[in-house]
Amino acid sequence: MLLWAAGGNPLRRLPAWSQIPDWFARSSGRFTPDFLIGAALWTMWLLWGVFTLLLLAEILAAVTRWRIPILRLPAPLHRLVFGLAGTAALAVTPAGSLDAAVHGDRPSTPAAATERAEVPRQAAARGPAIIHVANQRFLYTVERHDTLSKVAKEWLGDASRWPEVCRLNKHRHFPVGGVLRDCDLIYPGWELRLPADARPPQAATPATPPTPRPSRPATPPASPSAAPDPPDPAAPPPAPQPSAATPTTTRSAAPSGSASSPAPSSGAPNPATSPPATNSPTAATDDQGGVDLSDSGWLPWSLAAAVSAAAAMLWLQRRRRYTAKPDDDPPTELPPTVVQVRRAVAARKPEPSNASSDGGPPLTLVPDLGLLPGGGTGIVGDGAHAAARAALVAVLASGDPHHPDARSEVVIDATTLTTLLGPDAVTLSPWPRLHETDSINDALTVIESRLLHRSRILDEHALTDLDELRRTVPDEEALPPVMLITETPPASAHLRTKVALALGEGLHVSALLLGEWAHGATVDVSPDGYTTLISGQSAEPVPPRLPVLEPAAALQLLTTLREAQTGEPPAISSPAVPVTIVPLHASRTDITPTATDPATPTVVNHTPDTRSGRARLRVLGTPRIEGITAEGRPLRAKALELAVYLAVHPDGAGTRDIGEYLEPDARISQADQRVHTNASNLRHVLARAGTAETKNAYVIKSAGRYLLDPATVDVDVWTLRDLMRSATIAAEPRRRELLTAACDLYTAPLADGQDYDWLQPHRETVRRWGTEAHLLLADDLLDSDPQTASDLLAKAIGLDHYNEALYIKAMHARHSLGDADGIRTLLRALTKALADLDAEPHDDTITLATRLRNNLGGN
């Protein structure tokens, strides 16, 4: 309309053919003003025409899914032009009319027009895709113009349920076809997940799992047949092809734990394709069955959850053995492999962790680990040793203190243990659940003794099966499963091993033999854990995939499991690093003891001076910012996490370091941007609680590091640290004042109620400060005011009811008060608390309680 109003009908500006020679003769090649104006108007009309043609082509592609490749601008210009066009269209079009014009009666989707799936232009218009329903896989032929509405109608019985399918698959990476970003587009080669209640149509064809390349066994199998080479695992699953008889294979993309494995979470990342570079070595997650630690490291979800629960138990064990001597047992970070597993489990299941922040015990966990069937099984192939390492971890990770019958044990000879884990394997002893013998013959002797013992118990009750024994006589001693892991026995011990394993099938005794086993099943294991039954028969199906671990990862997991179960610190800590909360500088708060007259003690007030105008950040207990008065934007959840992170890193941290912990699954560029955004939000909210007028106060950036400004932000954990630093060098009565202030300040764990995966080491360090403050103050009060000391220790036990040193000090306070019953009550409470850790009070503690009660004439 503007062009028409400015220049009128453009056709009238075109000269007739007879006028063109005259124009050149008159103008002698010079451009007159009329000519330039006409040329400009015609250029604008041509641009308008091209724009209109491109817009029509885009609408045609949106409606029919048929695109003309040549009618498409370069990507940046395309986004600019059609972004402007879309904005203009929305501005002048009534709500809903444009959608009705473009989509007709088809349900609209929330996907933006610019979020097209990253699909190659050569993508086929028709081809097979894979539909996942629970643990089953079906072939689905993608036709031109297919939509998720059609899939929902055929598989869920309701076309309007397409948003459920979209949410389950949104932003997933596919081996072919890129990423699902536009729920209006699906392409051949994709693997779509459907809700568990989906029902395949009658004509649906089950997808044949790809066949692995069998690894060359140590000894050639009896059968001369060989499986064909499989397709590239990164390629889309092929359509099933009829084939001649081939060896039985169990490779599948279904979960390998068991049918009871938890359903995949739609929010977990998918490792079908390698994502762009991220901030940290976070384990890739496989929604179909487990966690990918590396190319030759994989754990099923059940085992990953067991490892995560063991890590939570480990921190409780460390709390138990802390004696207020910081140099005695400094807290260390979890090994890198354990951190990767915990992050993967947290990303898949964002519910609260197995251990609460206030010190509750881990949830009961008896995972179905999907190991090899009972009896004896030989494993061969390139992944045999990796599978044996993972089996060792899986057996020792099973069960918990409340299920002693599920706490499996391993019998292994020293040579095999060293072969699997290397020379550092000796640091795993002693471990009650790991029985290391000198030779294979000694290992068989242990197995035979277990069989004899279990047979006698069954004979006493006239029973023949351990499962029946557990049902009928639940009070009988725990008889957990036992697994023998060793090399295939020499010929001289074949018969002995065969007899022992045959008897062990009904007594929960099994064996994993490295090598071919002629008297049972032999399974070929690929480096990534997929299995192929190559000889023999198995009474139970062989899992389609076994866990596999590299030596270093297996040793880290075993070290963590041992510490969690025994409470003993690891003999070596090379995979872990000490936890360091950066010491506070003296300039941040006044921690210098002032000279005071002993007769007039100075009262220490840890409450911040509100007149200073500093914002008050509180991270002891529920993290929060106090005293917000001004209006403004609310505090983001990630900005709150950033506040806690900076509180325990008072010297600040770089953008990449923050992103590594707070945004571990994001691309590096995305993580950097999110850190900047969260820092800005945190600065804004702190400014609403403070009165500083300095630009960029509260959260400052210096030398590329973000940090909380101590001049404008008051942080309670900094005050606690300063009080403890001062108390260690102060004399009485100043020391008692500082310790009293520290005990009053520490009333809850660091960031109580939050489950940040990086938080636990720092929470344990701050907890130790609080425990140390209560123990030191109680020791000062014990002679002069035992009642106050007893009350103080009762409060400390409420904050940390697994710490044995607190109970011991409380017993001394009760003894000073002449309360023998109180000593007995404390010992019972300690015994009950440690039962959660499958532990008992130390003999010295029991002896002390008995002696103190006897001194008071108690029973």
N, C-alpha and C positions, 0 to 999 in steps of 0.2 A: 504493500500500500504506500509506503514511503517513497519507493522508487517511482511508482506511477504518479504520485502527487508532484514529485520533483521534476521528472522529465517527460511525463505523459506517455503516450503509446510509443514503445521503442521502435515498432515497425515503421513509423512515419519518419524516423531519422535515417532509415536506410536509403541510399541514393539508387536511382534506376540504373540499369546497366549502361544506358546511353550517356549518362551523366559522369560516369567514372573517368573516361579519357579527358573530357573537358576539365574535370577538377584537377587532374594531374598537370594539364597544360597551363591552367591559370595559377595554380599555387606553386608550381616549379619545385614541388617536394616540400614546401613549407606547410607546417600544421597551423591552421587557423584556430581561433578560440572555439568556434562552433564545432570543429572537428574534434578537439581535445575533450570538450564537454560530452559530445556524443560517444566518444570512445570510452570515457570513464563510466558513463551510464551503462553502456553495453557490457563492460567488464563486470560491473556489479550485477547486472542481470544474469550473466553467465555463471558467476559465483553462486547466485541465488538458485539457479537451475541445478547446479551440481549438488548443492546442499540439499535441495528438495529430493533429488534422485537418491542420494545416500540415506536420507531419512526414510524414504519409502522402502528402500532395501532393508533397512534395519527393522522396520515394522513387519515386513514380509518374513524376515528371519524369525522374529519373535512369535509370529502367528503360526507359521508353517514349519519352522525349524530348517528351512532351506535357505542357505546363504550363498550369495554370489561372491566368490573370493575377490574378484577384481574390484568390486564396488566396496572397498573398505580402505579407510585412511590408515596411515601409520598409527601405531598404538597411542602415543602421546597426543597427537592431533585428534585422533578418534575420541579419546576420553574428553578432551577439552570441548570439542564441537558438540558432542551429544550430551555432555554434562550441561552445557549452556542451554541446549535445546530442551532437555528434560526439565530444567529449572523454569524456563519460560512456559513450557506446556503445563506444568503444575500450577504456575501462577495464574494462568488464564482459563484453566479447565476446572469445572465443578468437580468436587470430590467424588470419586468412583466412576466418572464418565469415561476417563481415559482408560482405566483398567477394563471397563466393560467393552470399550471399542477394540482394545487390543486382544484381550483374552476371551471375550465372549462369555459363555456360560461356564467355562472351565474355572475351578477354584484358583484364586490368586495366591501367590506366594510372597513371603516377605523378602525374598532375595532381590537385591538391587540389580538394575539393568546392566550396571558395569561389572558385576561380579559373575563373569562367565567362567565356566569350568575351563581349566587349562588343558584343553584337548587338542592334539595335533590336527592340522587340517586334513591329514590323510586318514583320520579315524573312520573306520568302516561304518556304513549306515545300518548294517545288520550283522549280528554275530552273537556268540555265547557270552553270558555273564554268569556269575555264581550268586545264588541266594542262600544265605545262612539262616537257618531256623534252629535255635538252640545249638545242639551239637551236630546237626545234620546239614549237608550241603546239597543243593540241587542246581541243575543247569536251567538257565532261563535265556531264551532267545530275545535279544533286544531288537525290536523293529524300529523303523523310521517313525518318528513322532511319538515314541513311547514316553510316558510320564509316570511319576510315582503314584499318581492317582490310579492309573491302570493296575500297577503292581499291588497297591493296597486293596483294590476291589477284588483282584483274583486270589490274593493270598490271605487277606484279612477279612474279606467279605464286606468291606465298607470303604468306598473311595475317599470319604472324608477323613480317613485316618492317615492320609499321606504325610501330615506333619510329623507323626510319630516316626515314620520311616526316615524322614528328612533329618530329624534330630539325632537318630542313631548313627547316621552316616555323614553328617555335615562336617566338612573340613578334613575328612579322611584322605590319606594319600593312597593311590592305587598304582599297581605296577604298570598299568596301561591306562592312559586317559587323564593323568594328573590328579586334581583334587576336586571333590564335590563341593562347589560353592553355590551353584544355582540349582535349586531343587526342581527346576523345570527341565533339566538336562540329565540324561543318563546315557552311558555309552557302553559298547561291548568291551569285555575284559574287566569290568568292575566287579567287585565282590561286595554285595549289599547285605547288611544285617537287617533282619526283620524282628519284630517283637516275638517273645517266646510263645504267644498264643496263636501265631500264624499257622495256617494249615495249607500245605501244598495242594495245588489242583491235582486232579486224578491223572492228568497227562504229564505231570512233572517227572523229570528224569533225575534220579540221584546222581550226583557228580562223583566220578571215579577219582580218588585221590591220586596225585602224581606218584610215580614209582621212583624210589631213590636209587642211586647208583650203589650197588652193594660193595662195601669195602672188601678188600682181599683178606680172607681169614688167615690166621696163623697156620692152620692145617686145612688143606682143600676139603670142602664139604663132600659128603657121600654122594649127594645128587649131582650129576653132571650138568644139569640145566643151569642157565644163568639168566638173570633178569636183564631186560633191555635198558639201555642208557636212558635216564629220565630227561625231560626238558629242563631248560634253565629254570632254577627255582624262582628267579625274579620275574619270569614271564607269567602271563595269566594262565590259570588252570586250563588244560586242553579239554576238548570234548571227549567223552569216553569212547574208546576205540575197541572193538572186539579183538581179542588176542588169543593166541594159543596158551596152553598151560604154562604158567610161570610160577616161580617160587612164591609162596604166600608172603605178602608184604603187608605191613601194618602202618605204613606212613600215611599220615593224615594231617589235615590242618585243624582237626577237632582238638578240644582240650585233652591233654595227656594225663592229667591227674586222675580223673574218673568221671563218671557221669554226674557225680554230685559236685563237681567243681562250680564255683560261683559263676553266675552269668556275667558276661563282659559288661563293663561300664562304658556308656557312650562318651564319657568325657576323657577316657584314657587315650593317650597318643598311640598311633598305629605305626609299626615299623615296616610296613610293606615296602616303603621306599625310604632311603636314607634322608632324613630331614636336613635342612641347612644347618650350618654350624650353630651350636648352642653354647651356653655359658659354662657348663660343667659336665663331667662324665656321668650324667644321669642315665640310668639304665633305660634302654628302650623297652617299651611294653608291647606285648603281643596279646591283643584282646582275645584271641582264640585259645590261649592256653598258658601264658606265662611271661617271664621277664627275660629279655635278651641282655646279658651282661657283656658279651663280646661275640665274635664270630664262632668261638668254640666254648661259649658259656651260656647256659640257659637253665632257668628254674621254673617249674610250674607254680601257679599262683598259690597253691596250698603250702608248698615249701617256702615260698617267699614270705607268706604270712607268718609261718612258724619262725623264720629268722627274724622278722620284725618284732614278734612277741618276745623272742629271746633277748633282743637288744633292749627292750623296755625292762625286762627282768634284770639285765646286767646293771642298769643304773640303780635299781633297788638294792642289789648286792653291794654296790659301792657305797651306798648310804649306810648299809648295815655295818661295814667294817671301818668306817671313818672314825678316828680316835682324836680328832682335834689337833693332830700333828700334820700340818700341811705338807711337810717334806717327806712324810712317811709313805703316802699313797696318793700322789697328785693325780687329779682326773685327767684322762686322755680322751681324745676324739675317738669315735668308733672307726674301725678300719674302713678304707674306701669302698670295698665291695659291700659291706653292710650298709653304708650310707646310700649307695646306689639302690640296693634292694628296698630300703625303707622309703626312699623317694618314689620308687615305682609303685609300691603298695599304696602310699599316700595319694599319688596321682590317680590311681584306679579307684580307690575307696576313700573319699574325703571325709568320712565320718571320724569321730574322735579316736585317738590311738588306743592301743591296748592297755596303756597305763595312764592314769589320770595325772594331771599336774600336781595334785596334792599328795601323791604318793600311793594311790591305790594299786593293788596288784594287777598284773596283766589278766586279760580275760581268758577263760578256759579255752584251750585250743588243742584239739586232737586231730591234726590234719590227715586227710587221706592223701598219701604221698604218691600213689600210683607207681609203686616199685614193681619189680619183677615178681612173678608168682612164686608160691612156696616150693619147697624142695630145693633141688640144685639146678642152677642155670649157668651155662657158660656164655661168656660174651667175648666176641672177637671184633676185629675191625679197627679202623683208625680212631674211633671214639670210645674204645673199650676202657682205657684207663681213665678218661674223663668221666665216663659213666660210673665207674667204680668209685671215683672220688666223690661224685655227687650222691651216690648211694650211701657212702659213709656219712656224709652230712645229713642226708634225709633220715636215716635211721636214728642218729643221735639227736635230731631235732624233734622227734615225735613225742607226743604226750606232754603232760605237765604235772605239777605236784598233786593235783586232785585226781589224776588218772594214772596211778602207778603201773597198772597193767598195760598201758600203752607206751611206756617209756622203754623203747626198744634198746637192745644192747648189741655191741659188735665184738666179735672175736676175730683177731687179725694177727698174723705173724709179723715180726719186726721187718723182715726183708720186704714183704709186700707193702707195709706202711711207708717204708723209706722210698720204695719205687714210686708210690703214688704221690707222696708229699715232699720228698726230699729230706735232707738231713735235719731240718728244723722240726720234723715230726716228733722228735724226742721231747719237745717242750709240752706236748699234750698230756704227758703222764705226770702225776697220777690222775685218773679220771674213772670213777666207778663204773661208768657205762661203756668204757673202752678197755677191752681186755687184750693186751698185747702179749704175745707169746714169742718164744725164741725160734720156733720152727713150725712147719706145717703139722708135724706129728703131735707137738704139744697143743696146737690149736684144736686138732681132732680130739685129743684127750679132754680138753675143756668141754667141747660139744658133747662128748659121750657122758661126761659127768652130769651135765644139764639134763640130758635125756633120761638118765637113770633117776635123778632126783624128781623129775616131773612124773615119771612113771610110777614111782612109789606113792606120790601124793594122789594120783588118780586111783591107784589100787586101794588106798585107804578109804576112798569114798565110793568104790565100786563104779567108777566112771571110766570112759575111754576118750573123752574129748575135753580140751581145756575150755572151750566156749561154754560147754554144758557145766563145767565146774564153776565158772564165774557166775552163771545164772543160779545154780542151786546152792553154792556155798560162797557167797560174796565176801565172807570174812576170812577166807583162806589167804595165805600169803600171795603177794603179787608175783605173777609168773609172766613177765613181759616177753615179747618176741625176741629171738636171738638170731643174728645173721653172721655167718662165717664169710669173710672176704679174704681170698687167698688165690694164689696161682693154682692152675689145675694140678692136683696131686700127682706125684710120680706113679709109675705102674705098680710099685710095691704097696701103695696105699689106696689104689683105686677101689678095691672091694670094700675096704674099711670105710671109705668115704661114702660109697654107694649105700651101704647098710645104714650108716648113721643118718644120711639124708632121707632115706626111705622111711625110717622110723620118725624122723622129725617133722614130716608133713602134718601129722595130727597133733603135734606138740609145739607148734609155732617156732620151729627151728628150720632155717633155710640157709642157702649158701649162694654166693655170687663168685664164680670161678673165672679167673682171667685166662681164657683159652677155651678150646673146644672141649665139651663135656659129652663123652660117648654114652653115658647112662641117663641122659636127660636132654632137655632142649638146649640148643646153641643159637644165640641171637647175634646177628651182625649189627653193630652200632656205627652209624656214620659220625663224622666229627661234630655235627650239629645235633646229634642225639636221636635221629630217626632210626627205627629198628626194622629188621627183616629176619624172620625166622628161617634159618637156612638148614637146620637138621633137627631131628628128634621131634617129640611131641610135648605139649604143655597142657596140663589139666585146666589151667586158667588162661585167658587171652593175654598175650604179651602187649604191654602198653604201646601205642603207636609211636610215642616219643619218650625217651628217658632224659632226666636231667643230666647235664654235662657241666663240668667245671674245670678250669685250669688250675695248676698246682697252687699258685699264689692265692687265687680267690678262695679255693677250698680251705687252705690253711687259715686264712683270715676268718672265714665263717666258723671253722671248728674252734679257733681260739675264743671267739665271741660266745659260742655255745658252751664251751667249758667254763668260762668265767660266770656266765649266767646261771649254770646249773650247780656249780660247786661253790661259788662265791670267792674263789681264790684268784688273785690277780695273775695275769699272764706272765709266763716266764720271760717272754720277749715281747717288746712293744714296737718293733720296727715298723709295722704297717700303720701304727697310730701315732699321732703327734699330741704333745701336751696342749691342754686348753689354756689359753692366756687371755684374760680380760685385761686390756692395757692398763697399767697402773695410772692412777690419777695424778696429775701434776699438783704440786702444793699451791700453785696460784689459783686453782679453781675454787677451792674453799679454804678457809683458815683452819689448818690442821696442826699448827704449831702450838704445843702446850705452853700456856702462859704461866708465868710465875705467880703462884697464889699462896696465900697464907693457909697452912693446914688447918688452922682453927676456924677459918671462914671459907669453906669449900665453895667453889663456883658451880652453879647449876648449869648444866648443858641443855640447851633447848634446840632440838633438831628440827623444829617447825620453821619453815622458811618465813622470812620477813616479807609480808605482802606489800609493804610500802616500797620495796625495791623495784617493783614493776616487772619482775621476771615472771615468765610463764612457768607453771608448775606441771611438770611431766611426772607421772607416777607409774612405775613399772613393777613395784612390789605389790602383789595382788593383781587384781584386774587392771590391765594397762589403760590409762586414761589421761586426759588433760583436764586439770581442775581450774575452776574459776573462769570459764568462758563466759564473757558478758556481751561482747559485740556480735552483731548479726553477720552472717556469712555462710559460706559453703560448709557442708558437713565433712567430717574426717573420713577419708577412704579407709577401707580395711587394710589395704597394702601400705598406705601411709602410716597407719598405726604400727604395722609390723616394722616398717622402716624406723619408726621412733624407738621401738624396743631394740632394734639392731644397733642403732647409733648410741643408745644408752649403754650398751655393754661393749661398745667400741668408742670410748670417749676421745680417742685421738683421731677418730674418723676412719673412713674407708673410701676407696676409689669406686667410681661408677661401675666398673666391670666386676669388682669384688662384691659389691652389693647385689648386682644383677645375678651373679652366680648363685647366691643363696636365696634371694627373694624371687627371682624369675628363672629357675633352672631349666625350664622347658621352652623358653622363648628364644627366638633368634637373637643374636647379639645386638643387632641394631634395634630391634623391638625392645629388648631388655633395657638398653641405655635410655631409650625414650620414656619407658615406663618409670624408671628410676627418677628421671628429671621431673616427670609429672607428679609423682608421689612426693618428692621433696618439695615441690612448689605447694602442693596441697597441705603438707605438714607445716610448712612455714606460715601459710595463711591461717591455719587453725590456731597455731601457737600465738600468732599476732592478735587473735581475738581474745586470748587469755592474758596477754601482757600489754605493757604500755611503752615499749621501746620504740623510739622514732627513727632509729638507724635503719637505713635501707638494707634489705636482705639480711636482717637480723634473725635470730633464733636458729635457722638452719643456714649455715654458711658453707661456701665452697672455697677451699684454699689448696693451692698446688694440686688441683684435680681431685681433691678428697672432700666428701661431704662430712660435716660434723655438726653436732649441736653446740651452739654458742654458749659457753659457760657464763658469760656476762649477762645473758638475757633469758636463759633457761635454767630452772632449778630441777635437778633429777634426784629422786630419793635414793637410787642405788649408788649414786656417786657419794651422797652423804654417808651411807652405810659403810662404803669402802674407806672413806676418810676417817670415820670414827674408829674403825678397826685398826687402821694404820697408826692413828694417834695413840690408841690404847696400848699398842705393843711397846711403845717407848715412854709412856707416861708413868709417873709414880703416884702412889696413893696421896690424897683421895681423888685426884684427877682421873686416874685410871678407872675407878669404880663409876664415876660420873659418865665417862665416855662409854663404858660397857652398858650401863643402864640405858643410855640414849639409844645405843645400837639395838638392844633387846626390845625396846619400845617401838623402834622403827620397823624391825623385821617381824611382821605378823602374818605373812603369807608368802608363798613361793613367787619367784620371778615370773611375770606374765601369766598369772594363774588363769586357767581356763583356755589358754591358747596352746596350739600343738604345732608350732613352726618346726620344721624338720631340722633346723640348725640350732634350736634353742636349748636342747637338753644339757649339753656340756656347760653352758653358761648358767643355766638354772641350778645345776649341781654345785658349781663354784659359789654362787651366791648363797645357796642353802648352807654350804659349809661355813661361810662367814657367820650366818645366823646361829648355827649350832655351836661354833667356837665361842661366840659372844656369850651365849647362855651358859656354857660349861665354865668359862673363865669367871664370869660374875658369880655363879653358884659356888665356885671354889673359894672366892673371896668372902662370901656371906656365910659359908658353912659353919664356921666357928662362932660368929657373932649373932647371926640371925638365921638359924636352920629352917624356921618356918617359911620365911621369904624365899630361901634357897629352894625348898621343896616345891613351893608354888611356881617358882620360875621354871624349874625343871619339868613340872607337869605341863606347863604351857609349851616348852620345847618339845616334849614327847608328842604332844598333839600335832606339832608341825612336822615332826620326823619320827614316826613311831617304829622305824626299822633300825634306828641307830642304837647299838648296844651300849655305847659309852654313856649315853644319856641315862639309861636305866641304871647303870652301875653308879653314877654320881647320885641319882635319886635315891638309891638304896642307902648310901651313906647319909643322905639328909634324913631319911626315915629313921635310921639308926640313931642319929643325934636327937631326934624327937622321941625316941623310945617306942617307935611304932613297928612292932614285929609283924603285925598283920599287913601293914603297908608294904613291907619288904616282900611278903609272900604274894601280895596282889601284883606288885611290879614284875616279879618273876613269871607269874602266870600270863600277864599281859604281853611280856616279851616273847614267851613261848608261843602264844597264839599268833602274834604278828609274824614271827619268823616261819611259822607253818606255811604261810603264803609263798615263801621262798624255798620250801622243802628243806629247811634248815632248823637247827636247834641252838639254844644259847651255848656259848662256849663252856667247857668244863670249869674254867676259872670263875666264870660268872656264877655258875651254880654253887661252886664251893664258897664263894664270897657271900652269897645270899644265906647259905646254911650257917656260916660262921657268925654273921651279923645277927641272925635270929637267935642263935644259941647264946650269944653274949647278953641278949635281952631276956633270956629264959623262954623264948618261943619254941613251939613244937616243929 
